[in-house]
Amino acid sequence: MPLCGYILDFYAHVARLAIELDGPTHDTPEAQAYDAERTRVLEAAGLRVLRFQNREVMENFAGVCAVIDKRLTSATPPTPAGPPPLSWEERSE
């Protein structure tokens, strides 16, 4: 999902929740710095960001789903600095 200049792995528009799945390429210091900046930009736009390692999803899918569910049901969405960011489809209309 293209949003805020990035391609997100998953994005729930109504919940303003981005979910990122990270493989081994995200383990380098450079990749971690890039991911931190990416998270900062997305959060500044009023999105919540959850990151999981690919391994976590493969080995503990139910646990990952529980974390996502908890985030969706227990946390109030952040207050955006402006209107919600448009999805790629909305930009094309």
C-alpha positions as MATLAB code, in Angstrom:
seq = 'MPLCGYILDFYAHVARLAIELDGPTHDTPEAQAYDAERTRVLEAAGLRVLRFQNREVMENFAGVCAVIDKRLTSATPPTPAGPPPLSWEERSE';
ca = [
       0.000    0.000    0.000;
       1.678    3.285   -1.047;
       1.357    5.889    1.700;
       3.412    8.878    2.858;
       6.082    8.117    0.278;
       6.523    4.503    1.390;
       5.140    1.129    0.363;
       3.496   -0.396    3.439;
       3.114   -4.135    3.833;
      -0.400   -3.804    5.269;
      -2.564   -0.798    6.080;
      -5.946   -0.638    7.811;
      -7.357    2.720    6.713;
     -10.172    3.020    9.267;
      -7.868    2.080   12.150;
      -4.971    4.135   10.719;
      -2.751    1.149   11.448;
       0.300    0.167    9.410;
       1.698   -3.326    9.855;
       5.227   -3.986    8.654;
       6.814   -7.408    8.307;
      10.593   -7.402    8.497;
      12.908  -10.074    7.154;
      16.655  -10.446    7.616;
      17.390   -7.467    5.352;
      16.073   -5.238    8.152;
      18.770   -6.393   10.590;
      21.584   -4.090    9.437;
      22.195   -0.799   11.268;
      21.398    1.102    8.055;
      18.079   -0.716    7.588;
      17.166   -0.181   11.234;
      17.861    3.555   10.905;
      15.740    3.685    7.739;
      12.912    1.796    9.465;
      13.054    4.142   12.474;
      12.776    7.180   10.198;
       9.954    5.537    8.268;
       8.078    4.862   11.519;
       8.651    8.467   12.629;
       7.194    9.816    9.362;
       4.179    7.503    9.517;
       3.479    8.327   13.158;
       3.804   12.051   12.413;
       1.054   11.527    9.837;
      -1.153   10.103   12.596;
      -0.686    6.409   11.895;
       0.061    3.667   14.360;
       2.836    1.323   13.264;
       3.352   -2.291   14.305;
       6.477   -4.165   13.200;
       6.927   -7.913   13.282;
       9.762  -10.144   12.180;
       8.783  -12.596    9.440;
       9.897  -15.355   11.792;
       7.370  -14.203   14.402;
       4.537  -14.495   11.897;
       5.623  -17.953   10.762;
       6.265  -19.335   14.253;
       3.594  -17.559   16.310;
       0.823  -16.389   13.997;
      -1.801  -16.509   16.761;
       0.397  -14.363   19.003;
       0.956  -11.806   16.244;
      -2.798  -11.674   15.622;
      -3.377  -11.175   19.351;
      -0.978   -8.187   19.396;
      -2.773   -6.659   16.403;
      -6.171   -7.273   18.001;
      -5.037   -5.730   21.284;
      -3.735   -2.641   19.457;
      -7.015   -2.292   17.580;
      -9.250   -2.715   20.609;
      -7.332   -1.116   23.476;
      -5.567    1.898   22.027;
      -7.152    5.029   20.747;
      -5.915    6.098   17.339;
      -3.330    8.877   17.326;
      -4.482   12.349   16.505;
      -3.388   13.115   12.975;
      -1.669   16.370   12.127;
      -4.081   16.766    9.227;
      -6.644   14.725    7.308;
      -5.985   11.007    6.915;
      -3.448   10.275    4.197;
      -4.997    9.259    0.903;
      -4.538    5.781   -0.418;
      -3.224    5.263   -3.927;
      -6.772    4.588   -5.162;
      -8.136    7.756   -3.554;
      -5.372    9.819   -5.144;
      -6.355    8.506   -8.576;
     -10.033    9.463   -8.286;
];
